[in-house]
């Protein structure tokens, strides 16, 4: 039961971190970096690969530090 709850929380954190960082960094990528549509799609693909697991792991670490 504990592992199922852990996996559900991990997936939730991964999805939230992907949407959060993509939403937060999109204006920077469009207005400062001046990416075109093809570059932006490639960037979102890179985000989809890297951000979810890293965001979920960071959330786990933050929760463990908060509980101490």
N, C-alpha and C positions, 0 to 999 in steps of 0.2 A: 504494500500500500504506500509506503514511504517513497519507493522508487518511482511509482506512477506519479505521485504528487511532484517529485523532483523533476521528472521529465516534462510534465505539464508546465511547471514554472519556467523551466529552461526554454521551452518552445515559446512561451509567452514573452519572456525577456528578449529572445532573439528577434521576434517579429516587431516588438515595440522599438528595440534599438535600431533595427533597419529603417523603419519609417521615421523615427525621430531624427537620426543623422542624415538621412536623405532629404528630409524636409528642411532641416536647419542649414545644410550645406549647399542646397540647390541655388539660392540667390548668389552665393559666392562663386559657384562654378559658372553661372550664366553671366553675371555682371562684371566680375573681377577677372576671372580666368578667360571669359569670353569663349566658351566651348560652343561648337556648332552641334546640330542635332545628333550626328553620328558619334561625336566624342561624348556627348552627354549620355547617350544610350550605353556606350561602352563603360562609362563611369558608373552608371547605375548597376550594370552587370557586375562590375568589380565590387561595388558596395554590397550586392546581394551575396557574394561569395565570402567576403572578409568580415563584414560588420556583424551579422547575426551571431556567429559563435563567439567572437570577441566581446560583444556587448553582453551576452548571457554570462560569460565567465566573469566579466567585471562586476555584474550584478551579484553573482554568488559571493565574490570576494567582499564586496561592499556590505552585503547582509551579514557575513561572518564577522567583519570588523565592527559593525554596528551593535551586534549582540554581545560583544565583550565588554 
